[in-house]
Amino acid sequence: MGLKSAVRTSPISGRRPARSKRYSLTPRETEVLSWVAQGKSAWEVGEILRIAKRTVDEHAQTAMHKMGAVNRTHAVAIAVRDRIISI
């Protein structure tokens, strides 16, 4: 069985479905990833969302863990690929 045959695709679009439910990201984690994707630092995201930088870091870390990402850039790439966020 090849790799392509192991990946499920939508019969309508031929694409893999979005996996946001698979990752179970909270709305805040998704929001933090969206800001990170726009190039904002943790401090800037904290100022925008009116939360502490430490809280932003925790949301990002939790999202990374849920998605199996090794860093924030990887988490953003996965989120964009799986249509959890758009840039």
C-alpha positions as CSV (number, residue, x, y, z in Angstrom):
1,M,0.0,0.0,0.0
2,G,1.5,3.3,-1.1
3,L,1.5,6.5,0.9
4,K,-1.0,8.2,-1.4
5,S,-3.5,5.4,-0.9
6,A,-3.2,5.6,2.9
7,V,-4.3,9.3,2.9
8,R,-8.1,9.8,2.9
9,T,-9.4,12.5,0.6
10,S,-12.7,14.2,0.2
11,P,-14.7,12.6,-2.7
12,I,-16.0,16.1,-3.7
13,S,-12.8,18.2,-3.6
14,G,-10.1,15.5,-3.8
15,R,-8.4,17.2,-0.9
16,R,-7.8,16.1,2.7
17,P,-10.4,17.6,5.1
18,A,-9.4,20.2,7.7
19,R,-8.1,18.6,10.8
20,S,-8.9,21.3,13.4
21,K,-11.2,18.9,15.3
22,R,-8.4,16.3,15.3
23,Y,-6.1,18.8,17.1
24,S,-8.9,20.1,19.4
25,L,-7.3,23.6,19.4
26,T,-9.1,26.1,21.6
27,P,-10.3,29.4,20.0
28,R,-7.6,31.2,21.8
29,E,-4.9,28.9,20.6
30,T,-6.1,29.3,17.1
31,E,-6.1,33.1,17.5
32,V,-2.6,33.1,18.9
33,L,-1.4,31.0,15.9
34,S,-3.1,33.5,13.6
35,W,-1.2,36.4,15.1
36,V,2.1,34.4,15.1
37,A,1.5,33.7,11.4
38,Q,1.3,37.4,10.8
39,G,4.8,37.8,12.3
40,K,3.8,39.1,15.7
41,S,6.0,38.4,18.7
42,A,4.6,36.9,21.9
43,W,4.8,40.4,23.5
44,E,2.9,42.0,20.6
45,V,0.2,39.3,20.6
46,G,-0.2,39.8,24.4
47,E,-0.7,43.5,23.9
48,I,-3.2,42.9,21.1
49,L,-5.2,40.3,23.1
50,R,-4.6,42.1,26.4
51,I,-3.1,39.0,28.0
52,A,0.4,38.4,29.5
53,K,3.3,37.4,27.2
54,R,3.6,34.2,29.4
55,T,0.0,33.3,28.6
56,V,0.6,33.8,24.9
57,D,3.6,31.5,25.2
58,E,1.5,28.9,27.0
59,H,-1.2,29.0,24.3
60,A,1.4,28.6,21.6
61,Q,3.2,25.7,23.4
62,T,-0.1,23.9,24.0
63,A,-1.1,24.3,20.3
64,M,2.4,23.1,19.2
65,H,2.1,20.0,21.5
66,K,-1.4,19.2,20.2
67,M,-0.3,19.5,16.6
68,G,3.0,17.6,17.1
69,A,5.0,20.7,15.9
70,V,8.6,21.2,16.9
71,N,8.4,25.0,17.0
72,R,6.0,27.9,16.3
73,T,6.9,28.2,12.6
74,H,6.1,24.5,12.2
75,A,2.8,24.9,14.1
76,V,1.8,27.8,11.8
77,A,2.7,25.7,8.7
78,I,0.6,22.8,9.9
79,A,-2.3,25.2,10.7
80,V,-2.2,26.8,7.3
81,R,-1.8,23.4,5.5
82,D,-4.8,22.0,7.4
83,R,-6.9,25.2,6.9
84,I,-7.1,25.9,10.7
85,I,-5.9,29.5,10.0
86,S,-5.4,31.4,6.8
87,I,-2.7,34.0,6.0
